[in-house]
Amino acid sequence: MTSVANSSSTQEKEVLFHPELLKKFDINGPRYTSYPSADRFHNDFSEADYLGALERVAKVDESLSLYFHLPFCPNICYYCGCNKIITKDHGRSAKYIKYLAKEMAMVTKAMCSQKKIPVTQLHWGGGTPTFLSHEEMIELMQHTREHFELLPGGEYSIEIDPRRVTEKDIALLAELGFNRISLGVQDFNLAVQEAVHRVQTIEETQAVMDWSRKYGFKSRSVDLIYGLPKQTPATFKETVDAVLAMNPDRLSVYNYAHLPHIFKPQRRIAEADLPPAADKLDILSNTIERLGEAGYVFIGMDHFAKPDDELAIAQKEGKLHRNFQGYSTQAECDLLAFGISSIGKVDDCYSQNVRTLDEYYEALDHGHLPVLRGLRLDQDDLLRRELIGELMCQFALDTKTFAKSHQIDFQTYFKTEIEELKHLGEAGLLDWEGDTILVPTKGRLLARRVAMSFDRHLRESQVKGTYSKVL
């Protein structure tokens, strides 16, 4: 790693980025948007299990979170691993909206709600949610508001492809109640864009930023990906500088996971064009340094935010949470998910929908919720989910308070894990401060590795999941 000036921001960068640690723990592991991770879901989980969870959560008078998977894209991006449908036919999306309405009606009926269900978080993901026409967006939000009440002060977000929106689109989204946007950028270098089949100009992206401010959006987030074909440390630095000039509130800097045996579009990427491991580390190092200089705070995993952003404040106050959409300021709440392949969290269950349109439509046409698989968590799962969430969000765990809350003896319950933690502690990934486990700054890029020590399913299962690299 090249030497840097002795400023407070670069000091923070030097502490956060330790190349020897990163090389030593360059392993594959779960992202822990859920615990247990989705690869532990099974097909024995049925519609009846999901209905039972809905009935149980209906008795709890708390607000919910909603997720809608909108899978349609007009063009394919070669790096993408999402469940998507490439089409330019709006007849397909118009039909899909009507079936989302059916699914919402069935879910809320199962909850026996006599009034609109309060919601404090809503997210449209994809695919490309802005593929929808204005009429389709309005229709989907009308159906949503028939069953749910979007409470003031909530987080209502949508993923944006800057190539596919106009000022009128952003104005409509604001009118519909959205107050946060996430913009896909990935990389501004033309050679990289052509290699992944996604050409997008700085001017297109800047326009969306400007419109979002004009129409009162509270937060703007930008997604970048490092490790894409044709990338170099120098070209990615240019991308980061261009993004910082747009002054987003949050940035996500994801590691590209090249898994062509799973995601067919990735087979169009020549492996010889991927940057070598040393260049990837330099890209990450340079990006962390540049974001630190610009004043952004490392939130966790791949996320950075301004110090006055809600995520940074929530983390400082110990109120940060993590769910299938990433980090959130909203308290841990049940998540209802709609559409193909979407994953919900209801009571003590995870439930995932079928993956194809034909299966989705057939289930709903026959009066069934389109459940493919899921998992009902036992007490150990619930306990470990809370523990891993604390480590991933706060980088600390007060074991004495945790043990008292769950009525366990921490040292006995986690005897195996504590032995493993000794190795991680010696390596510098964690410290003990009295009864508190701390992930120090230099270990925070590898917080997933610390969390993996508490993953009972990962340790005991004979079936090993397919995971991305920890970095």
C-alpha positions, 0 to 999 in steps of 0.5 A, spaced: 500 500 500 502 506 498 504 511 503 499 517 505 499 524 508 498 524 515 491 527 516 485 525 520 481 522 514 487 518 512 489 515 519 482 513 519 483 509 512 490 506 514 486 503 520 480 501 516 484 498 511 489 493 513 491 489 506 495 483 510 488 482 514 484 482 508 489 477 504 489 472 510 481 472 510 479 473 503 474 467 504 467 466 501 461 467 506 454 470 507 452 477 507 447 476 513 442 480 510 438 475 514 440 469 519 440 464 518 442 465 510 437 464 505 441 458 502 438 454 509 431 455 506 427 449 505 422 446 500 418 443 506 416 450 508 409 451 505 403 456 504 400 453 511 407 455 515 406 462 512 399 463 513 400 461 520 406 466 521 401 472 518 396 470 523 401 471 529 404 477 526 397 480 525 396 480 533 402 484 534 400 492 533 406 494 530 408 497 523 411 493 518 416 494 512 414 492 505 418 490 499 416 489 492 420 485 487 419 488 480 423 484 475 423 487 468 429 490 465 429 493 457 436 491 457 441 486 460 447 488 464 452 482 464 454 483 471 447 482 474 445 476 479 438 479 480 432 475 478 430 479 472 426 479 466 428 482 459 423 485 455 420 491 452 413 489 452 409 493 457 403 488 457 407 483 461 408 489 467 401 491 466 399 484 468 404 483 473 401 489 477 394 486 477 397 480 480 401 483 485 394 486 487 392 479 488 397 477 492 396 483 497 389 482 498 390 475 500 396 477 505 392 482 508 386 477 508 390 472 512 392 477 517 384 479 518 385 486 518 379 490 519 383 497 518 389 499 513 396 496 516 401 501 518 407 501 514 414 505 516 418 502 510 417 501 503 422 499 497 421 497 490 427 493 487 428 489 481 430 489 476 428 496 474 422 499 478 422 505 473 421 500 467 414 501 469 409 506 466 406 512 470 400 508 469 403 502 472 406 506 478 400 509 480 396 503 480 401 499 484 401 505 489 393 505 489 393 498 490 398 498 496 394 504 499 388 500 499 391 495 504 397 499 508 397 506 511 404 509 509 406 513 516 409 520 516 417 519 517 417 513 514 423 510 509 420 509 502 425 508 497 426 506 490 432 503 485 433 508 479 436 506 473 438 513 471 438 511 463 431 510 464 428 516 467 425 523 466 424 529 470 417 527 470 418 520 472 422 523 479 416 528 480 411 522 479 415 518 484 415 524 489 408 525 488 407 517 490 410 518 496 417 516 495 422 520 499 429 516 498 432 513 491 438 509 490 442 510 483 445 504 480 452 507 477 457 501 478 462 505 473 463 511 469 468 508 465 466 507 458 470 501 457 468 498 463 461 500 461 461 496 454 464 490 457 458 489 462 453 492 457 451 498 461 453 505 458 451 510 462 453 518 462 455 522 468 450 527 465 444 522 465 446 521 473 447 528 475 440 530 472 437 525 476 440 527 482 438 534 481 431 532 480 431 528 486 433 535 490 428 539 486 422 534 488 424 534 495 427 527 496 431 526 503 436 521 501 440 519 495 444 513 495 449 511 489 451 504 488 458 502 485 461 495 483 469 494 484 472 488 480 468 489 474 472 487 467 477 493 464 477 496 471 483 499 474 485 503 480 486 509 476 479 509 472 475 507 478 478 513 482 475 517 476 469 514 477 469 515 485 471 523 484 465 524 479 460 521 484 463 525 490 462 531 485 454 529 485 454 529 493 450 523 495 448 522 502 450 515 501 454 510 497 455 503 497 461 500 494 460 492 492 465 487 490 463 484 484 462 476 485 463 473 478 459 466 479 458 465 471 456 457 473 450 460 477 448 467 473 448 466 465 449 473 463 456 473 467 458 468 462 459 474 457 464 477 461 471 475 459 475 472 465 481 475 462 478 482 463 477 482 470 482 486 474 487 481 478 486 481 486 492 486 487 488 491 483 482 490 486 485 491 493 488 497 491 481 499 488 478 498 495 484 502 498 483 508 494 476 508 495 476 508 502 481 513 502 478 518 498 471 517 501 474 518 508 477 525 505 470 527 503 468 526 510 464 519 509 463 514 515 464 507 514 457 504 516 459 497 515 459 491 509 459 496 503 456 502 506 458 509 507 454 515 509 455 522 511 456 524 518 449 527 518 446 522 514 440 518 518 444 511 518 450 514 521 446 517 526 443 511 528 449 507 528 452 512 533 446 512 537 446 504 537 439 504 533 442 501 526 438 495 523 439 490 517 434 487 513 434 484 506 434 491 503 441 493 507 442 498 513 436 501 515 434 506 521 427 503 522 426 498 528 426 491 527 420 489 524 416 484 520 417 485 512 412 483 507 415 481 500 411 481 494 412 478 487 417 473 484 423 471 488 421 476 494 423 474 501 419 476 507 420 476 514 414 475 518 414 473 526 419 467 526 419 465 519 422 467 512 418 466 506 420 466 499 416 466 493 416 462 487 421 465 481 418 465 475 412 469 472 408 462 470 409 459 477 407 466 480 400 467 476 398 459 477 399 459 484 395 466 485 389 464 480 388 457 484 387 461 490 394 460 493 400 464 496 406 463 491 410 460 497 416 456 494 420 455 500 422 458 507 424 457 514 421 457 521 426 459 526 427 456 533 430 459 539 437 458 537 436 461 531 432 467 534 438 468 539 443 468 534 440 472 529 440 478 534 447 477 536 449 477 529 445 483 527 449 487 533 455 485 530 454 487 523 450 494 525 454 496 531 460 492 531 460 491 538 456 486 543 455 486 550 455 479 552 453 480 559 447 484 557 445 479 552 446 473 556 441 476 561 436 478 556 436 471 553 437 468 560 443 464 558 450 463 560 454 466 555 461 463 556 457 456 556 452 457 551 458 459 546 463 455 548 465 453 541 465 460 538 469 463 544 474 458 542 474 460 535 474 468 537 481 467 540 484 466 533 480 472 530 482 476 536 490 474 535 489 476 528 486 483 530 479 482 527 476 483 534 477 485 541 474 483 548 473 489 553 471 487 559 464 483 557 464 486 551 466 483 544 468 489 540 470 489 532 475 494 532 476 499 526 481 495 522 477 489 523 470 492 520 471 490 513 471 483 515 465 483 520 462 478 516 468 473 518 466 475 525 459 473 524 460 467 521 463 464 528 456 464 531 453 461 524 451 454 527 448 452 520 454 454 517 458 450 522 454 444 522 451 443 515 454 438 510 451 442 505 455 448 504 452 454 500 455 458 494 457 465 497 461 471 495 467 473 497 467 477 504 471 482 500 
